[in-house]
Amino acid sequence: MKSLVLAEKPSVAREIARVLGCRQSHKSYMEGDKYIVTWALGHLIELKMPEHYDSKYKNWNLEDLPIIPDQMGLKVMKQTSQQYKAIENLAKRKDIKEFIIATDAGREGELVARWILEKIHWRKTIKRLWISSVTDRAIRDGFQNLKPGKQFEDLYESAVCRAEADWLIGLNVTRALTTKYKDPLSAGRVQTPTLALVMERETLIQKFVPKEYWTIRAQIGPLQADWEKNGEKRIFSKEAADGVLSKVKGQKAVIQSINRKEKSEPQPLPYDLTELQRDANKRFGFSAKKTSNVLQKLYEQHKLVTYPRTDSRYLTKDMEATMMDRLHGIAASYKDEVKPILANQGKVLAKRVFNNEKVTDHHAIIPTEERVHLGDLSADERKLYELILRRFLAIFHNPYKYETIHAAIDVNGETFTAKETAVVDLGYRKVERTSDEETGKQNMKNTSKGQSFTIQTAEAAAKLTEPPLRYSEADILTQMEKYSLGTPATRAEIIERLLETEAIERQNGRLFPTKKGKQLMDLVNEDLKSPELTAKWEQELEKIARGKADPKEFLQNIRKQTRTLVSEIKKSDKSYRAHNLTGSKCPECDSFLKERNTKDGKILVCSNLDCNYRKRKDPKLSNRRCPQCRKKMEIHQGKAGAYFQCRPCNVVEKAQDKKKAVNKREERKLVQKYTQKEDSFGTSLGDLLKAAMEDKD
């Protein structure tokens, strides 16, 4: 008898099959003596769409809303139905005794597998592979310690609730807004409150009125000091600033107090996904989506890091025994960083990192024991890996220790302060590569209370208060985490969704609401905009996953909320005008055309939702460069075929048909045909291909 193992992707299935010794390779699975390993392709099953319940829902009508099926149905996704059929046929084999779920160890991974099991009506034993890395050792250990499937049923219930809630609210509200205001308007359980946060920041910026203020800096003997009163260094009156200047210029300055404090900064904990996305955005400008994609390759392809989609920054206590193996894996490529740690027997000095109670489904993202080959990594992969590596190495070092020196100086009744920070022990910062460690270097060690100096210079600088900055992706991730909007695994997708639907746009690394996004915020329901409501839903989903809340009650509340949201939109008397309407009319239905930005440039689409007319506004740019100005040339289709054009230079070039590449099979045939036995030793592949072409002529 054999076990049927389901991985989430073909690449992971191949690794599991290799470790399990499944050497018989088939189109949709790999087979061995004890195991058959197959794979999903992400989701193979999805929730039925409205038209599958009733054909009338193919057309979007406000009167038909809300669409709330009594029982949500599942359907096989058309584009991946062949792989589903293959799994279904394998499950029917009489020599299959059990099903092992080996999809990603998280809420979505559980849903991928369970929906397949539900659709094929699986009634035999279910077991679960739950691992945090895909190294050979992790896979072997995981299969020796398979968990009963029943242990993860609450996680599955939570995943179903999340999927159905997003369907009910997202689909109904999006259809309601789109049909009422006759423009594609997208809303959802998580994306709408996220947009509300961006809009809230924009409102603060627009309402901001700058105020002028002054700061005063003086050179007092060897010290640079700033005027200060009750902790405030700004003076909001020019007269008051001039008064302070006239009062202190040329006066005697006496040090009233010297305050020295030694401080300690603990080692930072390893990364969870959101923290890593934040740091990658701040340091490298990576979008949250890009960080997720690069991280997935480090996990799945290179096997250098542990499971990425985690919300924990702690490790379990039993992992302390694995530290030396991980350090040895790193040592070849990071010898200088690891050598002193190995000399200390790999002792972890940040003991608080080991905390079982703060690890939920997965521990923090740290390096695996796999040997690192930096040459195999792309530039982006290496950048991200080094962030994870150096944050991991920090836990083996002492805390960062520094001394702050604060001097309070009296000048004719006015107070000036001078500050200095000096490093006592760099500690973990030896590997963190932070910026300058010492600030305000003034050599204050020789200063003492009662010393007096003469004011050498004193100047006032006029400045303006500044509005808060628009959110970067790092900032919005912080806000989403604060309000529990989405999960570490879904936050990047939510940001991308808002960008795709043109509710927000990126400009110089900051997120701006568009005209469409601003109008959408006026139209959408107040409850749906509230981060607090979505946070409450996310907390409920987490409780369901822990078996501490009722999934049926949650979905009843979601259905009730859906009815309320749709009803509010129907009754609303608000108006909307598409921000991208042009003066041109559709040649098919005479409605106005709208201009949309896409990855391929600007396009014109019909504003009538029932009309599918669209055309390109700007010519498509090719990768062909103009021989004169070196700019990308436009590509056009003419009577004689495709051609390239550079309008400024008036250069036109015909598009040549690409030469057909010779694949490896054809290459071997050519070698066999044109290699003569007596002189084959010295014949190059280039000569052989040349001979083939001559023979063809």
N, C-alpha and C positions, 0 to 999 in steps of 0.2 A: 504493500500500500504506500501511496505517496501523498505529500503535502503540496497544495497549490499556493504559491507565494505571489502576492500582488504588490508590485512596486508602483510608484507614482509616475516615473519616467523611464524610458528605455535605457538611458545611461546608467541609472542606479540599478535597474534590473540586471544589466550585464555584470556589474560589479558583484552583486549578491550571487548571481549564478556562478561566476568564476570562483568565489570563495566556497560555495557549496558544492563545487565540482560538477555542475550541470554543463556537459560538453556537447550535447546534441542541440544544434542550433536550428530553429525553425523560424518561419516568417513572423509569428506572433508570440513566440515563447522559446524558452530553453529548458532542456530536460536532462535530469540525471537519475541516479538510482533511487534517491529518496525524495527529490524535490522537482517540481515543475515551476519555473519562474516566469511570470508574465508581467505585463505592465498596463497601466492606464496612460492616457496622454493628457494629464491634467484631469478635468472632469469629463467623463464619458456620458454621464447622466445629468439632466438638469430638470428644474421644475417646468411643468407645462406652461405654455403661454396662453393668454386669454382665448385666442382663436381655437385652441384645442378643446376648450370647454364648450364654446359656441361659435359658429362661423361668423356670426354678426359682429364679433369683436375684432374681425380683421380690419374693419374701418373704425377709426377713432371718433367716437361721439360722446359729448359731454353727458347726454341723457343716460347713457349706459353705465355710468360710473356711480358708486364704486363697484369694481369687480372683486368679489370676495367669495371664492369657492368654499363650499362646506368642508371639502377634503382636498388638500393640494395633491395633485398627481405628478408622476415622474415620467419623463420620456427620454429615449436614447437620442443623443446628439447626432444629427445626420452625418456631419463631416468626419466623425470618428466611429461610425457604427460598425465598421469591419472589425476593429479591435474589440469592441464590446461583444460581437458575435463569437470571436475567437475565445474570449474568457468564458462566455456562456457554454460553449461546446466543451471546453476543458473541464468546467465544473460538473458536466454530465457524465464524465468518465467514471466507470465503476471502480477504478483503482485509486480514486482520490478520496482520502479519509478526512482531511481537514483543510481549512482555509486559513492562511497566515497573512494578516494585513501588515504590509511592509511599506505603506505609503508614508509621507512625511509625518513625523510624530507631533501632530498638533490638531487643532479644531478642523481646519480645512482638509487636511490629509485624511482624517477620520471620515469626513463626509464623502470624499471621493470614493473610498472603499465601501462604505456602508450602503450608499445608494446603489452601487453595482450589486451588492449582495441582496439587497431588497428586490431589485429588478429581476434577478435570476432565481429568486425564491430559495435561497440557500437555507438548508435546515440542519446541516451537520455542524461539527465543532468549529469554533472560530478562536484563533489565537492572535496575539498582537506582538509584533517586533517593535520595541520602543528604544531607539538608540539616539545618541546626540552627535554622532559623527559617522562617516561612512568609510572609515579605515577598515582594513581586513580584520584587525583585532576586534574592533567594535562590532562588526557584523558577526564574527564567530561567537563572541561573548553574548551578543543579543540573542542568537539562535539557541544558545545553551540555557538562556533564561527567559524564554517566551512567557508572556503574561496572558491570562485568560481574557478573551474578548469581552466578557461581561463587565470587566473592570472599567471599560471605556464607554459604556452605554450612555452614561450621563454626559460625557463629552460630545457624543453623537447627537443627543437630544438638544444640547446647546447649539451645535452647528446647524441643525434643522431649524431651530427657532430663529437664528440669525438670518438664514437664507429666506425663510418665509416672511419675516418682518421686512427685510429689504425689498422683497417682491411686492408685498401688499402696499407698503407706504410709497416706495420709490416709483413703482409702476402706476399706481392710481393718481398720485399727486402730479407726476410728470404728464400723464395723459390729460388730467384736468386742466393744468396750466396751459399746456400746448393747444388744446382744443378751444379753450375759452379765449385765449389771446392770440390764436392763429400764428404762433411762432414756436419753434422747438425750444422749450424751456424745461431744463432738467432739474429735478429736486430729489432729495433722498434723506434717509435717516441720519447719515453721518456727513454727507457732503454739504448739506444746507447749513448746519450750525458751523461748519468749518468756514464756509463763505461768509457767514455772519461775523466771525472773528476778524476776517480780513477787512470787511466793510466797517466794522466798529473802529478799527485802527485808522481807516481812511477818514472817517467822520471826525475823529480827534484831530487829525492833521489839517483838515479843511477848516475846522473851527478855531484853530490855533492862531493867536495874535502875538507876534514877537514883542518882547519888551527889552529896552536897552538897560544894560547894567555895567558897572565898572568893577574891576579888581585892582588891587594895589600890591605891587611887589617892591621890596626894598633889599638893597645890599647892605647887610649889617656886619661889618668886619668881614670874616671869611664865609659868612652864612647868607644864603638867599632865603628870605622869609616873606610870607604872605600875610596881609592884614586879615584878621578874623574876629568875629564877634558872635558869641553864642553858637559856635559851630558853623556860621554862615560867612562865606568869603565874598559874597556879592553885595554891592551897594547899588540900590536902584534910584539914586538921585545924584546928578552931577555935582550939585552944590555940596552935598554931604561928602562926596569923594574928594572934591577940591579942598574941603575943610580939613579932612584927614591929612591930605598931602601937606598943606600949609602948617599943620600942627606938628608934623614929624620931621620935616626936612631939616637936616643939620643938627638934629637933637641927639641926646645921649640915649643909648639903648642898653637896658639891663636885663640879663637872663633871670627870669623869675623862678623857673623850674626846669629841670631836666628829667624826663621820664624814660627810663630804659626798660623794655619788656622783651623777654625771650619767648618766642611763639613757635608752635609746632603745627604743621599741616599734614594730616594723615595721608597715607597712600590712597590714590583713587581706586575705586573698585573696577574690575574688568567691565567691558562693554555689554549692554543689552543692545538690541537692534536700534531703538530710537536714539539712544545716546551716540551710537556710532554714526547714524545718519546725520545727526546734528554736527558732530565734529568733522565729518567728511565734507559737509557743506561749508563750514566755517574755514577749513584749512585748504580745501582743494576746489571749492565751488561745485562739488558733485550735487546733483539733485537727489532727492530721497530715492527715487526710482533707480537711478544709476547705481547708487550705493547698494541697493538690494540686488541688482543684477550682477554686479561685480562680486559681491559677497557670496552669492549662490554658486558662482564658478569656483571660488576658493574652497567652498564646502563640498560641492558635488564632483567637480572635475579634478581639482588638485588635492582635495582631501586634507587641506592644511588647517582648517578651522572647524570648530564644532557647530552644531545646529544654529542657523542664523536667526530664525524668527522667534526669538526669546524675549520675555519681558523681565527677566531676572538678571541681577548683576552680582549674584552670589554663586558659590560652589558648594557641593555637598561634602560632608566631612570625609567620606570614603575616597574622595578624589585627591586628598593630600598624598596618598601613596603613588599617584600617577605623575607627580610633578617632575621627578628625575627623568622619566621617559620623554616627557614633553621637552625638557631642557636639552636633552641629548639630540632630539630631532632638530632643534633650532641651532645647536652649537656650530655646525659646519659652516653655516652662512653668517652667523652673528657671534663669532668667536670672542671678540673683545667684550661684548655685553654679557655673555653667558659665563665666561671663565671665572670671574669672582664669585658668581652665584654657586657654581659647582664646587668651588673651593670651600664654600660654607655648607656643603652637603645638600644644596637645594632647599634650604630652610625658608619657609614662608614666614615673613615677619609681620605681615598684615593678617593676623589670625582671624579678624572679624569676617574675612571673606568666606570662611567655611561656616555656613549657617543653613542647615537643612530646612528650617521653617520658612526661609525666604526664597526657596527654590520651588517654583510651581511645576509646570510641565517640563521645563528645561532650565539648565544652569546658564551662567553667563557665556558669552562668546570668547573662547580662548584657543590657542594653537593646539593641534593634535600632536601625537607622537611621530607623525609622518615626517620623514627627512625633507628639509626644504632645499629646493633647487631654484634659486632666484632667476636663473636664465630662462626657466619655463614660464615665468609670469610676465604678463604685459605690464606697461608702465602704471596703469590704473590699479591692476591687481596688486602690484608691489606696494604702491602707496597705501592701499587699504590694509594689506597684510601687516605692514609696519606699524600702523596705528594700533591694530589689535595686539601685535607682539609686544610693543613697548608698554602698552597699558598693562599687559599680563606680567611683564618683567618687573613692573613697579612694585608688585606685592612682595617681592623678595628683598626689597631695600628698606632702609629706615625711613621714618617720616622726614619731610623737609623741615629743617629748623632755621630760624632767622631771628635777628634782633631788630626791634624798632626803637629808634631814639627820637623823642619828641621834645622840642624846646619851646617854651612860652617866653616871649620877650616883651618887656614893657617899654614903650617909647612915648613919653609925655602923656601917659594915661591911655594910650591906644595899645592894643595887643597884636603882636605879630607871632607867627608860628613857623618853625623850621622842622623838617622831618628828614629822616634817613632810614633806610633799611639795609642791613648787612647780613650776609649769609653766614650761618654758623655751621650747618651741615647740609650739603645739597641733597642727600638722601636719595629718594626715588627719582628726583629730577635729573639725575645722571643719565637715565635712560629715556625720560619723557621728552627731551629736546624742547624745553620751553624757551621763552624769550629771555631777555636780560634778567638775571637773578637779583642784581643789586640796583636799587633805585635811589634817586636823589643823593648821589655820592657827594658828601660835603665834608667828610673828615670831622665829624662831630665828637669823636671820642675824647678830644682834648678840651672840649668845652665843659664848663661847670657852672653851677648856680652862683649868682652874684657877679659873674663877669660882666664887664661893661664895654661897649663899643660906641663908635660914632656912626650915625647913618651916613653912608657914602652916597647912595642914590635912592630915590623913591619915585616910582612912576605908576600912573594909572592907565589901564587899558580898557577901552570901551568895547563892549561885546553885546550880542543879541541872544536872547534865549531862543532855543531851537525846538521845533516840534519833534515828537517821537518819530523814529524811522519806520518806514513800511516794513512789514515782516519779510525776513528772509525765510527760506525753507527750514533752516534750523530753528528760527523763532516760532514758526507756525507748528512745527513738530512738538515744540515745548508746550504750546497752548493746547494742542490736541491731546497730549499726554496728561496735562493738568486736568482737563475736563473728561478724560477717558473717552475721547472721540475715536472710534475704531480700535484696532489692535496694532501692535508693532508690525504685523504682517500686511495690514491693509492700508496703513496711513499714506504710504507712497502712492498707491493706486487712487486714493481719494483726491490727492493733490493733482495728479495727472488728469483725472476725470474733470475737475474744475477747469483745467487748462484746455482740454479737448472741447468742452462745451462752450468755450469762450466767455465763461463767467469771470475768470481772472486771466492775467497775462504776466509773463516774466519780463522785467526790464532791469538790466544791470544787477541781476541776482536778487531782486526784490519782487514781491508779489503785489500787483496793482489790480483792483477791481475794474472791470470794463464797464461801458455804458449798459451793456446787457445785464451784467452782474448786479449793478446798482438798481436797475429796474426790477430785476428778479427779487431782490431783497424787499422791495416795496409790495410785491404781489404775494409772496409766499406767506404761509400761516405763521403767526407769532410763536406758537408752540413748537413748530418744526425748526425755527431759528434758534431755539434755546439750547445752548450746550448742556445745561443742567438736566434737561429732559433726556437727551441722548445718553448722557453719563449714567442716568438712572437705569436706562435700558441695558447699557453695557454691564452694569453691576449685576443686574438680574440675570443676564446671560452667563456671567461668571459664577453666580450662585447655582444656576442650573447645572453647569459643568461640574460643580462640586457636590451635586446631589442635595442642595439645600434650598431649592426653589422648584415650583411646579411649572413645567413647560406648558401645560394646557392653559393654566391661568395667564401666563405671559402672552400667549397667542390670542387669547380672548380679549385681553386689554389692547393688543395691537390692532385687532379687527375693529374694536370700538373706536380707537384713535383714528383709524383710516376713514371710517364713516364721518367722523367729525371734521377731519381735514378737508375731505372732498366737499362736504356740505358748505363749509366756510368759503371755499373757492367759488362754488356755484353761486352763492348769494352775494359775492363781492361786487362792488360797483366801481372798482379801480380800473384804470385804463392803461394800455401799453402800446408803445410805438416801437417797431423794430428799428434799432439804431443803425442798421446797415442797409436800409432801403435805398435804391438808386432811382434815377429818373427814367431808366430804361424799362421797357415792358417786355414780357414774355411773348415770343412769337407764336406760342401754342395756345395760351389761354388768356393773354392780354393783361395778366396780373403784373404788378411791379416786380422787378428782379432785385435780389439781395446780393450783396457782396460778402464773400466769406474768405477768411484766410485759411489756407491749408499748408501742409508740408511742401507741396509742389507749387505753391504760389497762390494767387488770388483767383477765385472762381465766382461765376454768377449763377445763382440758383433761383428758381421761381418761389415767390412768397406764398403761392397757393399750395397748401399741404397735399392736395390731391394730384398735383402736377409734378412730374419728375424731371422737368427740363433743367439742364445745367450746361454751362459751357465755360471754358477757360477764359479769364479776362486778360491775363498776361501770357505771352508765349512761354512755353516750357523751356527752361534752360537745360542744356546738356552739359556733359563733362568735357566736351571739346573746347579747346581754348583758341581764341582768335590769334592768328600768326602775327598780327600787328600790335594790338593792345593787350593781348594775353587774358582778356576777360572771357567768361563763359559765353558760348554762342547759343542762340536760340535754335530749337529744332522744329522743323515744319514738315508737313506731308504735302508733296506736290504731285502732279500727274506722273512724273518720272520717278516717283519714290521720295524717300526722306532726304532732306538737305539741311545743312547748318547755315545760319546767317548771323553776321555781326552788323547790326544796323549802323552804329556810329562810324565804322570803318568801311561800310558797304562791301564786306567780304562775304562771298557765298561759296560753300564747299559741298559737293555731293557726298552723301553718306555711303561709304563703301560697305559691301556685305562683309561680315566678319568671316575670317578664315576659320574653317572648321577645325577645332582642336583634335589632336590625335589622342584617343584614350589609351590606357595601358594595354588593353587586349589587342587593339589594332597595332600598337607599337611592337608587341611581341611577334605578331604575324609578319610584320615588315622585316623584323630582325631575322626571323627564320627564312623568309623568302629570299632576302638579298645577301645573306651571309654565305660565302663560299667556304667549304670545309677547309681547303688548303690555306686560305689567307684570312680567316675570320678573326684571328687573334688581334691583329692590328687595326681592325675596322671600327671606326667610331660610330656612335648612333647618328650623328649628324650626317656622315657619309652615306649611311644606309637610307636615311630619309630622303637625302638628295637623289640617290639612285632610284628610289621609288617614284619620285616626282618626274624624273627624266623618262622612266619607263612608261609612265602614264601619258606623257607627251607623245 
